[in-house]
């Protein structure tokens, strides 16, 4: 019940700004529309692999909408701000594991962004580009699992980024490096198989393809449920890392300005 309360409070806090966020959706949708138009132009005289023009439109539409729950996560889960204000010392004293506390808060944020950002943006694309939903309900189920795993991995990444603020006064650069790697290695805008061979190798050695590329391929019907094994493996790895880092964080608390 405590974990649900933490998530619901984060969800309710965002409801106060849903009007402004809906306007912001138009700007986000515009970027995706421009990307789709670029591929429409490129596909005028090129086959675009197994996707085709309509497939690439669907690819761009899904990745653009999914970014709000897999890429646009709170910077450091708010830990850097907590370190600067001294709130981190209180958070560590609570009878709730720090990682679980931050994670539950972020799940509320992700749920809000899914309802008020991802869904409206994708529905708009469905109307503009006449996209259709998968015909099999299992595809939607596997896609949901893949997106949930992607969101969890993003939470873990940002938790690890936030934890570095106990050793440095500036961790924002790690957040932006991670954001850049998502754009480059996660298959956003350009499918991973179209990257140079060496960059494909780098990409698949990292968790980034499982943030956007794999969920999108599952949704479009190009991948099967077996692709989720990689997502689950990375979720386990990140969970262990976050638990280990929390043990270290409890031994070193540096409050800046608190």
C-alpha atoms as one frame of an Amber mdcrd trajectory, in Angstrom:
protein
   0.000   0.000   0.000   2.870   2.380   0.806   4.454   1.832  -2.603   1.138
   2.427  -4.378   0.646   5.629  -2.350   4.060   6.944  -3.365   3.306   6.288
  -7.026  -0.222   7.716  -6.865   1.010  10.916  -5.199   3.497  11.466  -8.035
   0.720  10.808 -10.552  -1.675  13.216  -8.821   0.975  15.946  -8.594   1.310
  16.000 -12.373  -2.442  16.236 -12.912  -2.270  19.908 -11.981  -0.298  20.596
 -15.173  -2.064  18.320 -17.642  -3.391  21.288 -19.639   0.105  22.638 -20.223
   1.386  19.149 -20.936  -1.248  18.555 -23.607  -0.018  21.684 -25.391   3.528
  20.408 -25.034   2.411  17.197 -26.721   1.805  19.155 -29.903   5.473  20.146
 -30.053   6.578  16.569 -29.404   4.171  15.255 -32.028   5.493  17.818 -34.497
   9.033  16.463 -34.149   7.806  12.951 -34.861   5.792  14.205 -37.807   8.888
  15.866 -39.277  10.919  12.672 -38.790   8.199  10.672 -40.518   8.119  13.143
 -43.418  11.882  12.746 -43.814  11.490   8.980 -44.178   8.591   9.452 -46.587
  10.922  11.534 -48.744  13.780   9.026 -48.455  11.440   6.140 -49.230  10.264
   7.773 -52.448  13.138   6.124 -54.347  14.489   3.594 -51.799  12.923   0.348
 -50.486  13.768   1.021 -46.772  14.500  -2.628 -46.101  11.815  -4.808 -44.568
   9.950  -1.811 -43.225   8.899   0.040 -46.352   7.604   3.595 -46.125   4.527
   2.748 -44.052   6.593   0.542 -41.768   9.076   3.346 -41.102   6.214   5.735
 -40.389   4.909   3.265 -37.826   8.435   2.851 -36.447   8.914   6.594 -35.960
   5.426   7.063 -34.513   5.926   4.333 -31.917   9.427   5.387 -30.858   8.403
   9.042 -30.566   5.445   8.153 -28.343   7.462   5.635 -26.302  10.199   8.144
 -25.466   7.960   9.633 -22.774   8.023   6.426 -20.742  11.425   5.011 -21.675
  13.645   8.034 -22.296  12.243  11.098 -20.587  12.823  10.008 -17.003  13.422
  12.424 -14.105  17.081  13.443 -14.025  18.754  11.239 -11.423  15.299  10.430
  -9.996  15.615  13.674  -8.025  18.590  12.448  -5.994  20.961  15.297  -7.027
  18.423  17.848  -5.782  17.963  15.857  -2.567  21.737  15.898  -2.025  21.927
  19.663  -2.521  19.107  20.364  -0.075  20.039  17.734   2.487  16.815  15.787
   1.928  18.892  12.730   1.069  19.766  12.237   4.747  16.057  12.027   5.623
  15.345   9.718   2.703  18.034   7.325   3.885  16.527   7.350   7.393  13.070
   6.342   6.176  11.957   2.727   6.748  11.848   2.299   2.970  14.757   1.271
   0.782  16.081   4.340  -1.072  15.935   2.625  -4.450  12.358   1.454  -3.875
  11.365   4.934  -2.678  12.746   6.654  -5.777  11.449   3.946  -8.094   7.861
   4.118  -6.820   7.800   7.886  -7.195   9.025   7.573 -10.763   6.490   4.877
 -11.633   3.778   7.409 -10.807   5.439   9.890 -13.149   5.722   7.270 -15.893
   2.067   6.259 -15.506   1.045   9.889 -15.907   3.225  10.376 -18.986   1.854
   7.200 -20.531  -1.755   8.367 -20.140  -1.338  12.054 -20.945   1.609  12.015
 -23.341   2.386   8.687 -25.008  -1.209   7.678 -25.727  -2.404  11.070 -27.071
   0.660  11.430 -29.288   0.308   7.945 -30.745  -3.443   8.358 -31.270  -2.707
  11.546 -33.184  -0.244   9.674 -35.392  -2.786   6.921 -35.970  -5.183   9.526
 -37.356  -2.596  11.444 -39.386  -0.836   8.417 -40.910  -3.711   5.911 -40.794
  -1.796   3.492 -38.605  -3.444   0.316 -37.379  -3.097  -1.652 -34.161  -1.584
  -5.161 -34.108  -4.109  -7.840 -34.998  -3.076 -10.265 -32.223  -3.639  -9.412
 -28.560  -0.458 -11.297 -27.636   1.552  -8.715 -29.588   0.089  -5.953 -27.436
   0.830  -7.977 -24.303   4.468  -8.566 -25.264   4.808  -4.909 -26.216   3.473
  -3.846 -22.823   5.959  -6.142 -21.055   8.812  -4.819 -23.216   7.857  -1.196
 -22.470   7.547  -1.921 -18.751  11.020  -3.475 -18.776  12.338  -0.480 -20.732
  10.874   1.948 -18.220  12.366  -0.030 -15.359  15.806  -0.028 -16.977  15.574
   3.739 -17.478  14.641   4.149 -13.826  17.679   2.108 -12.811  19.991   4.082
 -15.121  18.820   7.375 -13.671  19.099   6.027 -10.137  22.737   5.179 -10.781
  23.263   8.624 -12.336  21.630  10.267  -9.322  23.772   8.272  -6.901  26.932
   9.780  -8.397  25.884  13.153  -6.978  27.144  11.979  -3.595  30.660  11.977
  -5.019  30.481  14.968  -7.352  28.808  18.369  -7.329  27.659  18.001 -10.938
  26.023  14.899 -12.396  23.902  16.539 -15.110  26.488  15.690 -17.749  25.877
  11.973 -17.128  22.157  12.495 -17.673  22.767  14.194 -21.020  25.346  11.607
 -22.093  22.785   8.903 -21.356  20.168  10.850 -23.313  22.538  11.126 -26.290
  23.269   7.390 -26.176  19.541   6.655 -26.184  19.196   8.684 -29.380  22.200
   6.975 -30.966  22.112   3.354 -29.787  18.482   2.677 -28.867  17.186   2.745
 -32.429  15.433   6.074 -32.183  14.913   7.514 -35.677  17.298   4.958 -37.261
  16.824   1.180 -36.710  19.832  -0.485 -35.099  20.447  -2.787 -38.091  21.074
   0.266 -40.275  23.926   1.518 -38.099  27.557   0.797 -39.120  28.522  -2.752
 -38.164  30.908  -1.669 -35.413  28.264   0.607 -33.919  25.718  -2.215 -34.047
  28.125  -4.320 -31.997  28.532  -1.529 -29.455  24.777  -1.067 -29.320  23.985
  -4.731 -28.651  26.649  -4.890 -25.953  24.662  -2.233 -24.105  21.071  -2.170
 -22.785  20.026   0.643 -25.131  18.380  -1.425 -27.927  15.998  -2.811 -25.296
  14.770   0.685 -24.440  13.199   1.510 -27.818  14.273  -0.775 -30.664  13.097
  -4.113 -29.246   9.674  -2.878 -27.995   9.075  -1.177 -31.345  10.036  -4.276
 -33.345   7.758  -6.417 -31.187   4.869  -3.987 -31.664   5.358  -3.890 -35.443
   5.502  -7.681 -35.608   9.167  -8.069 -36.590  10.262  -9.697 -33.311   8.846
 -12.484 -31.151   8.538 -12.864 -27.391  12.042 -14.354 -27.230  13.450 -10.833
 -27.524  12.151 -10.175 -24.017  14.825 -12.460 -22.565  17.435  -9.768 -23.177
  15.211  -7.191 -21.488  14.728  -9.423 -18.454  18.454 -10.121 -18.208  19.298
  -6.419 -18.207  16.583  -5.756 -15.614  18.217  -8.277 -13.300  21.664  -6.770
 -13.856  20.441  -3.250 -13.161  18.550  -4.350 -10.052  21.696  -5.873  -8.580
  23.715  -2.761  -9.459  21.173  -0.444  -7.845  21.051  -2.527  -4.662  24.837
  -2.611  -4.496  25.150   1.131  -5.064  22.589   1.798  -2.320  24.744  -0.103
   0.157  27.684   2.116  -0.785  25.558   5.288  -0.669  24.512   4.549   2.922
  28.183   4.616   3.907  28.852   7.938   2.227  26.371  10.767   2.540  27.673
  14.160   1.506  25.150  16.966   1.993  25.795  20.066  -0.087  24.124  23.103
   1.457  21.939  21.172   3.897
